[in-house]
């Protein structure tokens, strides 16, 4: 017998849960202003999350997926993207999208059941993808186009840990490895695929090691450490642009709310797990670090809360003031050319809507 290959999965962390630096700061993180910007975005994300849930509970919004406790993952990824990169998101990507020119009111419009909320002003963003695990294939397609055109651009696609159990995920990884595509697969591992825990989804020791079978590198990063997330995703995107090499990054965090507002995690989640995981949460971690280097104060924190809440309330007002979409719009996002049978149904619905207001 001989051993023909060896593999390993590295884990990256820079600012740990005790607000201690356990690795050298990357250059961007040596600038307190940059860290403050990331902190502000995470706070905005969390406050928006709470407001969206309140809107859903009062019947003003449809089902909404919380990002509580996962802010560092998405804000860090969003900050790593360059202007010409493309994001192919799933459905918890508020922290990325608000950095890509997407308005909070657009996000609310989408979760309010209006497809016009997906018509982002920034056309470098793909729309939300709620079907689990489908978006990595779309990302592989975009990355293929970049390679054919010889453009130095990268694609970032995000899914949850449950998405890695889907066939589409493996197919996208396989083609990315074979064709050497400029794509980064980010897995936000919040330990739950709706009610199915990570331990029951796969026997793999890590999700990052799934990249090995596809022929490229995989790694883990502390998803409560926005500095580490931003650093590792930046390096992966640079590798994608410059060398046309894919990477899989497993971002370790914990879902601090129900899967969506249509779920009740108390039925299946063990007691006190959230409380234990909350000790690692990302916003307090970065705030205490900023305070320790005299870059943040209680006064600035209060001002941030006020300005963030005002921005959110303005977005909510804009969302609530948006006229309802015509009923026939439900037919307008299915086909390039609507089949004759559906065209007839669309016209009937349009007439009904005109009659009944």
N, C-alpha and C positions, 0 to 999 in steps of 0.2 A: 504494500500500500504506500501511496505517496499523497501528500497534501498538495492540491493543484491551485488553491486560491485561499487568501485570507481577507477578511473584511472587518471593518470596525465602524461604529457610529459615534461621532463626537457629540458632546453636549456643551453648549455655550451659555455662559452667564457672565455678566459684568457687574451689575448692581444687585446684590442679593436681598433677601427678605429682611435682613437686619440693616438695610441701607449702607452696606459696606461694599467697597470696590474690591472685587475678587479677581479682576483682570485689568489690564491697562485700558484707559479710556481711548476710544477711537478719536480721530481728530475733530469730528463734528461735535462730540460731546464735551470737548474742552472749552467750548463756547457756551457760557451759561444762557445766553439769549436763545440759542437753538433749543436747549433743553426746556426753557420756559415756554417756548412755542409749542413743543410737544405736550407739555403739561397742560397748557390751555386747551389744546385740542381734545385731550383725554377728558378733561372736566366738562367741556361742551358736549362731548359724546355721551357722558353719563347722565347729565341733566336732560339732554334730549331724549334719551332712553326712558327716563322716568316719566317725562311728559307724554311720550307716545303711548306708554302703557296706560296712563291716566285717561287719555283720549279714547283708547280702546274700551276701557272699563265704563266709560260714559256714553258709549255708542257712537262716537264720532270718528272712529277708525276701525279698520278690519283687524284680522289676526296680525299680530306683530311679534317678531323674534327679538328678544332682548340681547344686548351685548354686555350686560353687567358683569364686571370682572374680567372682560376680554378686551378692554380699551387699548392696552399697550400693543396687542397683537396687530390690530387694524391701523392704529395711528402710526406705529412703527413701519408697517409695510407701505402705507401711503406716502410717508416722508421719503422712503427709499426710491420711489419711482421717479424717473426723469420725465420731462415734458412729452417726449416722443414715444414713451413706452405705452403699452396698452394693458388695461386691467380687465380681466374677465372674472367678475365676482360671483359669489353665491348670494346669500341673503342676510348676512350680518355685517356688511361692509361699510357701515356708516362712517367709521373713522378713516377709511380710505377715500370714499367718494366725496366727502366734504373738502378734501384736499385736491380734488380733481375738477373743481368748479361746479359740482352738483349742489343744488340748493336744498336746504332742509325741507322746504315746502314741497319740493319735487318728491322727496323720499316719503313724506306724509301722503302725498297724492297717490303714489303707487300703493302704499299699504291701505289706503282708503278705497282701493278697488278700481282706480282709474289708470288705464295703461298710459295715459299721457305723462304720468310721472316717470316713465321709463325713457322719455324723449329728452335725455340729458343735453344740455347746451354743449358740453364737451363731447365731441363725437369720438374721442379716443377711448371712451368708456363703453364697454358692452353693457346691456341691460341686466337687471337682476335675473338670476337663475334659481328658481325654487326647486325644480326637479333635482333630486340628490345625485351628485356625481356626474352630471351631464356636461358641465362647463369645461373640464380639462380637455375634452376633445375639441371644443371650439377654440381653446387656446392653442392647441397643437396646430390647428388649421391656420390661425393667424401667424404663428411662428413660422410655418412653412412658407407663407407668402413673403414674410420678411427675408427669409433665406434666399428664395428664388430671386427677389428683387435686389439682393445684396445690400440691404439696408441694415445699418447698425442700430437695431432697435430690439427691445426685449418685451416679452409678454409675461405678466404675472397672473396666475389664476389661483383662486382660493376655494377650498372646500373644507368641510368638517371631517372629523374622524370617521363618521359613518360613510362619507363619500368614498373612502379608500376601499370599501368592501364591494363597490359597484364595478361591473365589467368595464364600463366606459373609462373609469379611472386607469385601469390596467392597460387598456388599449392605447390611451393617450400617452402613458408613460413609455410603453413599448415603442411606439412610433417616434417619440421624442429621442429615445436612446439610439435607435437605428439610424435615423436621419440627422442626428445631432442638431436638434432644434434650439433656438434661443428662447427657452421658456423656463420659468421658475414655477414649480408646483408647491404652493404653501398649504399645509394642512393645519387648520386651527383645531388642535386636539383638546377639546374642552371636556373630554372623558365620557361624553354621552352622545349617542345617536338616537334622538328622541328618548325613549325609555330603555334603550339597550346600552349597557355599560361597555366601556372600552374592552374589558376582559372577555366579554362574550362575542365580540365582533371578529376577533382574529387571535390566533395563537402566536403571532409574531411578537417578539420581545419589544420591538419598537415599530412604529409606523414608518419611520425614516428608512429602515432597512429594505422597504419595498422597492426603493430605487435601485438596489443592488441587482435584482433580477432584470431590470431594464437597462443596466449597463452604465449607470452614472452615479454620482455621489448623493448621499442622503445624510442629513444631520438633524439634531435636535437643538432647540433654543428655548430658554426660559421665557415663556410668553407673558410673564408678569414684569419683565425687564424690558422697557421700551428701548433702552440703549442697545441692548444685545439684539433685539429683533431688527431694529433699524440697521445696525451694522451688518448682520449676516445676510439680510435680504439685499442690501446694497451691493455686497460683494458677489452674491449670486447673480444679480441682474447685470453687473459689470462683466462677469464671466460669460453670461448669455450673449451680451452684445459683442464683446471682443473676440470670443472663441467659439461662439455658437454651440455652447454646451449647456445642457439642462441641469437642474438641481432640484432635489426634493428637500423642503425644510418643514420639519414637524415642530409646530409651535405649541409648547406645553402650557396649558392654563386650566381653568375650571369654570364651568357654567354656573354662575351664581343666581340664576333665575330658571324658571320653567323653560322648556324647549321653545315654546311660543306662548302667547296668551291663551291659546286653546288647550294648553297642557296643564297638568297638575303633578309636579314632580314628587309631591309628598307621598304619592301612591307607590313609588318605587325607589326613591332615593333614601339611603341610610341616614339616620338622624345624626346631627352634629358634623357631618362631613363639610358642609358649606362653611360653618364657623371655623373649622380648622384651616380650610383652604383660604378663607378670607384674610388670614394672617399674612398671606403672600401678595395680596391684591396690589395692582400696579400704581394707582394714583397716590395713595399715602406713601408708598415706597419712594417715588420720585420727589414728592413734596418734601419729605423729611431730608432727603439728600440735598435738595436745593436750599433748604433752611440751614443745613449744616455748613454749606459753603457761603452763607450770607447772601444768597441770590433771590430769596423769597421771604415774605413776611406775612403776618396775619392781616395787615392792612391790604396788601395786594390780593390776598385770598378773598377777602370780602368784596373787593372791587370786581374780581373775576366772576364771582357768583352773580353779582348784580348785572354785569354786562352780558354774561352768557344767558341768563334767564330772559333778559330783554330781547336778545337776538332770537331766542327760541319762541317767545311769545309773538314776535313780529312774523316769524315763519308760520306759526299756527294760524294767525289771523289771515295771512295770505292764502293758506290752504283752505280754510273754512269759507273764504270769500270766492273761491274758484267756482264758476258755474258748473253744474253737473254735465258730464259728457252725454251726448245724445245716445239713446239706447242702442241704436244700430251700430255704434262703434264696436260692439262685441264681435262683429264680423270683419272688422277692418285690419286685424293683425294676424290673420290666419294664412292668407294666400296673396301672392303677387297679383293674380287675377282671380277674382272670386268665381267659383263654379256657378253655372246658371241656376241650379236648384237653390243655392244659398243666396244668390242675388235676389231671387223672388222673396225668400224669407226676410232678407234685410229690408226690402222695400215695404213689405207688410208691417214690419216692426216700426219702421220709420213713420208710416202713416198712422199707426196706433199711437205712437209717441206724440205726434203733432196734434192728434185729436184729444188725447188725455192730458196733455201738458207735461 
